Amino acid sequence: MNNTIKLRVKRSATDDFDEFTIPVQKWTTVLECILHAKHQFDHSIAVRYSCRQATCGSCGMKINGKPSLACFTKVSEIDSDTITVEPMSNFPIIRDLAVKFDRLFENHRKVMPYMDNTPPESSRMHIQSPAELDKFIQFANCIKCGLCNSACPTMATDTSFTGPQALAQAYRYVADSRDKDKDKRLRIIDDSHGIWRCHFAGSCSQVCPKGVDPAMGIQLLRGYMLGLSD
Amino acid sequence: MDTNKDNREGIGGMANPGRYGIERVAYWLMRLSGLGLLVYFIAHIYETSSILRGEVGWNELMAMTDTPEFHIVLIIVIGMCVFHTVNGIRVMLGHGGVGVGRPTRPDYPYAPASQNTRHKIAIYSAIVLAAIAMVYGSTVLFGV
């Protein structure tokens, strides 16, 4: 691997790419490359980031055409000396690599990502077995980075689609044995632009940096609504 | 300045399907074959409706379609039909939550269970079966 890479950053003002030569080491991440370009060459590059450890979900962007977290993608993992970074697709651009999350959060709120966990009258606490926890814990790992919505081919063409992020979260609460709002939540997603619009391309699961597998959640939820799975 | 304010990939997002693996290629082929079969279906209705013009009309259209070019179109239709059917069965089962795996506690590096080997085998089988059907179709149509 060379000690430098060419970083191409999509700029919203010109709708073109700016190129920078960045020194790298085997542990350098794409986010570090962008910050190097920002600090050393052009401080007007707009990029959102925070935790640098794939926990906050802020630095989602398209890296060589594929939605990824910049802090979680090492340069050495990319089989190229040229790295192209663009804002995530299917999100309105604020500037350069920073995009608006309004719609993702709106859809997330729409599926009621909380539970009515009034404890049963007979007890003051909910008892949940490890098997019951396993049914949804994977989906609780979602960090709302939006990579799944960016990769989804339905999101790319349908402006009203709820999106894989929100639908996977709907499954997370529907599968939770403590929740009492299941029917209300199912009525919300039972829509032609809701759960039935997913075509199981699976790209959402391919790009998820936390192993959430939204495609599985959506299909299991659909199977549940069709009476095919429990 | 980008005029697409939502920055949507649109239909263009279907280009380069390989970046998301074979599942996205199957998604792309499914749409392509679906549209192809719809066009064929409409053309087929037009073709068979020529019987209303009597034997002469029918024979005229048969003579027009009995060419190597039309045979190639038919071979492609056979391939689209077989792929769409086999992959359609896979997708329908998947839509019902069948064969997509069970939720678990994921370990790094995360391999999505819904994109499992069974689905990959089904996709490759659909492609191989379509290819076999096309080869058989060409032997029948071209008599080789």
Contacts between the chains, C-beta under 8 A, distances in Angstrom:
chain1	res1	chain2	res2	distance
A	12	B	1	7.0
A	12	B	2	6.6
A	13	B	1	7.3
A	15	B	1	6.0
A	15	B	2	5.6
A	65	B	16	6.8
A	65	B	19	5.5
A	66	B	19	5.3
A	66	B	20	7.5
A	87	B	7	6.4
A	88	B	7	7.7
A	89	B	7	5.9
A	89	B	8	6.6
A	89	B	9	4.4
A	89	B	13	6.7
A	90	B	6	6.9
A	90	B	7	6.6
A	90	B	8	5.4
A	90	B	9	6.5
A	91	B	6	7.6
A	91	B	7	5.9
A	92	B	5	5.7
A	92	B	6	5.4
A	92	B	7	5.9
A	93	B	2	6.4
A	93	B	7	5.3
A	99	B	7	7.1
A	134	B	103	6.2
A	134	B	104	6.3
A	134	B	105	6.7
A	135	B	103	5.5
A	136	B	103	6.7
A	137	B	103	7.5
A	137	B	105	6.0
A	138	B	103	4.7
A	138	B	104	6.2
A	138	B	105	6.5
A	138	B	106	5.6
A	139	B	103	7.0
A	141	B	106	7.1
A	151	B	20	6.4
A	153	B	9	7.7
A	153	B	13	5.7
A	153	B	14	6.3
A	153	B	24	7.4
A	153	B	27	6.3
A	155	B	8	7.6
A	156	B	8	5.4
A	156	B	9	3.9
A	156	B	10	5.9
A	156	B	11	7.9
A	156	B	13	3.9
A	156	B	14	8.0
A	157	B	8	7.2
A	157	B	10	6.1
A	157	B	11	6.6
A	157	B	13	7.5
A	159	B	6	6.8
A	159	B	8	7.6
A	175	B	103	7.3
A	199	B	27	6.3
A	199	B	30	7.8
A	199	B	91	7.5
A	200	B	23	8.0
A	200	B	27	7.7
A	200	B	91	5.6
A	200	B	94	5.0
A	200	B	95	6.2
A	201	B	20	7.3
A	201	B	23	6.2
A	201	B	24	5.4
A	201	B	27	3.8
A	202	B	20	7.5
A	202	B	21	7.4
A	202	B	23	3.9
A	202	B	24	7.1
A	202	B	27	7.8
A	202	B	112	7.1
A	202	B	114	6.1
A	202	B	115	5.1
A	202	B	119	7.9
A	203	B	20	4.1
A	203	B	21	8.0
A	203	B	23	7.3
A	203	B	24	5.3
A	203	B	27	8.0
A	205	B	112	3.6
A	205	B	114	5.5
A	205	B	115	5.8
A	206	B	20	5.0
A	206	B	21	5.7
A	206	B	23	7.4
A	206	B	24	7.7
A	206	B	112	6.7
A	206	B	115	6.7
A	207	B	20	7.5
A	208	B	110	7.0
A	208	B	112	7.1
A	209	B	110	7.8
A	210	B	106	7.7
A	210	B	110	7.1
A	211	B	106	3.2
A	211	B	107	7.6
A	211	B	108	7.2
A	211	B	110	3.0
A	211	B	112	7.4
A	212	B	106	7.8
A	213	B	101	7.7
A	213	B	103	7.9
A	213	B	106	7.4
A	213	B	110	7.8
A	213	B	112	4.4
A	213	B	113	6.0
A	213	B	114	5.4
A	215	B	100	7.2
A	215	B	112	6.8
A	215	B	114	4.3
A	215	B	115	7.3
A	216	B	100	5.0
A	216	B	101	5.7
A	216	B	103	6.9
A	216	B	112	6.9
A	216	B	113	5.8
A	216	B	114	3.8
A	217	B	103	7.6
A	219	B	94	5.5
A	219	B	95	6.2
A	219	B	96	7.5
A	219	B	97	4.9
A	219	B	100	4.5
A	219	B	114	6.5
A	220	B	97	4.5
A	220	B	100	6.6
A	220	B	103	7.4
A	221	B	97	7.8
A	222	B	95	5.6
A	222	B	96	6.9
A	222	B	97	6.4
A	223	B	95	7.6
A	223	B	96	4.6
A	223	B	97	2.4
A	223	B	98	7.0
A	224	B	97	7.0
A	226	B	95	8.0
A	226	B	96	5.6
A	226	B	97	8.0
A	228	B	96	4.2
A	228	B	97	5.8
A	228	B	98	6.9
A	229	B	96	7.3
A	229	B	97	4.2
A	229	B	98	7.9
